[in-house]
């Protein structure tokens, strides 16, 4: 029997794979998304597509109560720097420069593959993980398995930053795309990736990584940034502003994207 969840998940996978193929994304990656969307644990597709033309899409990949605070933080920060944005619960119908998935948890291979495909077409994708706050072990395990399988990212056990055993405020020190320090009194996830760069640390512990995907980039944050953005933290907002600038520099028009993908595949 085909359940509604499997039917919708399969529809999401097929639609995204078709869009990826039209954009010139490598066929094997498009096929992976279609297969993942048909999996029994695939995420349901959205009934709320992103508005066409928005520079940034805020994507709900399935989050818990922190999503309201996190979404509000990104919405406020993007508005303050005059970046057009729209919200979506899964469907992206155009090629935005920037895609942000706030407070994401309970991920599966379909969701992670969708993010990889969006990055392959030139977008900068930011995934703010809420795995450290997952209410059950299954959500945390799902995030860890999906990111390991699809991106090679390893997630460690959550680390409480407060109360600290040493003196001083707990800070997340970002190295890219801007050197900023953002206070965080919650929990963070240690992150490592063999073929990527650590872009933020708490002490010596990497808590954010950058993965390059063909024409685009995926930034995975193990420290929640939405709350700091909502409170008006100047350093957090400066970091997001630099991410926007970086995404504008990386994004290319459709024809140029086609040419680069074709050339990259021919060189393999």
RADA-V515935 format. One record per pair of residues at least 4 apart in sequence whose C-alpha atoms are under 6 Angstrom apart, sorted by the first residue. I is the first residue (numbers start at 0). J is the second residue. D is the distance in whole Angstrom. If there is no record, write none. Layout:
I/J/D + I/J/D
This chain:
4/8/6 + 4/43/6 + 5/9/6 + 5/39/6 + 7/43/5 + 7/44/5 + 8/36/5 + 8/37/6 + 8/41/5 + 8/42/6 + 8/43/5 + 8/44/6 + 9/36/4 + 9/37/4 + 11/44/5 + 12/16/6 + 12/32/5 + 12/33/4 + 12/36/4 + 13/33/5 + 16/29/4 + 16/32/6 + 16/33/6 + 19/24/5 + 19/29/6 + 20/24/5 + 23/257/6 + 31/35/6 + 32/109/6 + 32/112/6 + 35/108/6 + 35/109/5 + 36/41/5 + 36/109/5 + 41/109/6 + 44/89/6 + 45/88/5 + 45/89/4 + 45/90/6 + 47/87/5 + 47/88/5 + 48/87/5 + 48/90/5 + 48/91/6 + 49/85/6 + 49/86/6 + 49/87/5 + 49/91/5 + 50/85/6 + 51/93/6 + 53/83/5 + 53/84/5 + 54/83/5 + 54/84/6 + 54/95/5 + 54/96/6 + 55/84/5 + 55/95/6 + 55/97/5 + 55/98/6 + 56/84/6 + 56/85/5 + 56/86/6 + 56/98/5 + 57/86/5 + 57/99/5 + 57/100/6 + 58/87/5 + 58/88/6 + 58/99/6 + 58/100/5 + 59/88/5 + 59/100/6 + 60/103/6 + 62/66/6 + 62/102/6 + 62/103/5 + 62/104/5 + 66/70/6 + 66/102/5 + 69/101/6 + 69/225/4 + 69/226/6 + 72/225/5 + 72/226/6 + 72/228/5 + 72/229/4 + 73/77/6 + 73/225/6 + 77/82/5 + 78/82/6 + 96/122/5 + 96/246/6 + 96/250/6 + 97/122/6 + 97/123/5 + 97/124/6 + 98/124/5 + 99/124/6 + 99/125/5 + 99/126/6 + 100/126/5 + 101/127/5 + 102/127/5 + 102/128/5 + 102/129/5 + 103/128/5 + 103/129/5 + 104/129/5 + 104/130/5 + 105/138/4 + 105/141/6 + 105/142/6 + 106/141/6 + 106/142/5 + 107/145/5 + 108/112/6 + 108/145/5 + 117/122/6 + 118/122/5 + 118/123/6 + 118/212/6 + 118/215/4 + 118/216/6 + 119/212/5 + 119/213/5 + 119/214/5 + 119/215/5 + 121/214/5 + 121/215/4 + 121/250/5 + 122/215/5 + 123/215/6 + 123/216/5 + 123/217/6 + 123/246/6 + 124/217/5 + 125/217/6 + 125/218/5 + 125/219/6 + 126/219/5 + 127/220/5 + 128/220/6 + 128/221/6 + 130/139/5 + 131/157/5 + 137/141/6 + 143/154/6 + 144/148/6 + 145/149/6 + 146/150/5 + 146/152/5 + 147/151/4 + 147/152/5 + 147/153/6 + 151/192/6 + 152/191/6 + 152/192/5 + 153/190/6 + 153/191/5 + 154/189/6 + 154/190/5 + 155/188/6 + 155/189/5 + 157/187/6 + 157/188/5 + 158/186/5 + 158/187/5 + 159/186/4 + 160/184/6 + 160/185/6 + 160/186/6 + 161/184/5 + 169/182/6 + 169/183/6 + 170/180/6 + 170/181/5 + 170/182/4 + 170/183/6 + 171/180/6 + 171/181/5 + 171/200/6 + 171/201/5 + 172/179/6 + 172/180/4 + 172/199/5 + 172/200/5 + 173/178/5 + 173/179/5 + 173/198/6 + 173/199/4 + 174/178/5 + 174/198/5 + 174/199/6 + 175/198/5 + 176/241/6 + 177/238/6 + 179/234/6 + 181/235/6 + 187/221/5 + 187/222/5 + 188/206/6 + 188/221/5 + 189/205/6 + 189/206/5 + 190/205/6 + 190/206/5 + 195/209/5 + 195/210/5 + 196/208/5 + 196/209/5 + 197/205/6 + 197/207/6 + 197/208/4 + 198/207/5 + 198/208/5 + 199/205/6 + 199/206/6 + 199/207/5 + 200/204/5 + 200/205/4 + 200/206/5 + 206/221/5 + 207/219/6 + 207/220/4 + 207/221/5 + 208/218/6 + 208/219/5 + 209/217/6 + 209/218/5 + 210/216/6 + 210/217/5 + 211/216/4 + 212/216/6 + 227/232/5 + 228/232/6 + 228/235/6 + 228/236/6
